[in-house]
């Protein structure tokens, strides 16, 4: 796991790092660390490291220059920052910092117990165990793991999600449009390959004029307008997988 710590005070960086080291040693998690003294440093990292992802960024809110919440707005759609935990002395004012990337808020000084909860949450996500929850077409709650999802097909105001159920690929209809789900799943390695389809990149076996999926006989067409971005994101994902080994 790659952990980033961004704070304009070295004592705060040292405190978060010590907690992370204790947690990773206790849970036998291999970690490396990247340190930033400003939001501008994080943006520079994103610009110069297109294929290297920070799995968890501990981000100070009150910094000189770009604040933590301002930085969030600029990295929401950046691949290089996956999950963010805000570290602040003012927990009561953190509602504005919520996003798909944000998994929590910790008060200063942080402690091992709080940090452990966040690191284990990210580790579980990295293993493909992200739980997705939707409302089905009949109003019933529907849940599934990201790792079980192969692709999604838009059907007007609904989306059919094709998942592995007991070794068989079956479609589950949910009450959300494909466009809405594209935004919600953008940080979980799903890509739009056609106006009617989203695909889980981890399930792609290879690309030609279509998307060929692992463990699945379905062949998904690639729309002409999506060809370049699909190829780019597929290659980026492959490079990231190699870098994690």
Steps between C-alpha positions, in 0.01 A plus 500: 500500500627846413417760766530876454509752784445869427543759776689828526624407849774237527388395849157406362657303214718313750199421720293357213797305365573343839138384532505359146824313565360349820180392324674355195747308714220362718293389199796391285418749224784607272491878465707774347456868574499829313505830689368838390532837672227673297202443273709634214749215555216248464389658171858490371514131589178432307632681194833316497394147601231390257531128579568506876206505737490604865257255656433709811578868555486645852425863422520797735216749460654822630810563287654813357445533127248246373291365788408134530141557387615711204743226403220243510313690229806482275577130549146356500547356152872432515604135483811558714304560824263216588378550857528799735478534877487859623697586812379812677462683828146603402290189435178697536559685170580206273169438318625686192787254465286194430547331161533156341872506587450607862479211746519690826616783721746470788563754773852609591699338645415170331536168681575142396143376543349763269773463240472121506130516416567712190798300377310172531203653320721598206674163500163327475404726209827420325421130522184554298265476796328835449132452572261668257142566610208591276122492480364236263224562246242356741615725785703231674854564634775350284864457600803355324879503511694697239708192426184314393394763245589446133316776318199730510246566226279807492126450452341847491452608865638169627825308479550126482811391690648167394660316790636161593237315702598148601721464194243635252483846343162652578353846454357705787283800414550808721332839517783721377602625159827389345623861506444525875678171563790606279565793735456290815733223382770705329750440783438124506652427158183497292521659156242610244562306179176580320200726553318196640779320690736533796764231555701392804860541377616216724280262299643587157691218333597694189385772262455510124199669343312369803558428867555132579440409863660239723275211611220638286393427143356847447672730250437869566522744206729802528336816372698702248509803731643291787779304326795719599399552862420129548843399373672764714322403823551130437875553457516724810325233703744235377800716594353562845447125559862433403624779729318344800673162463 
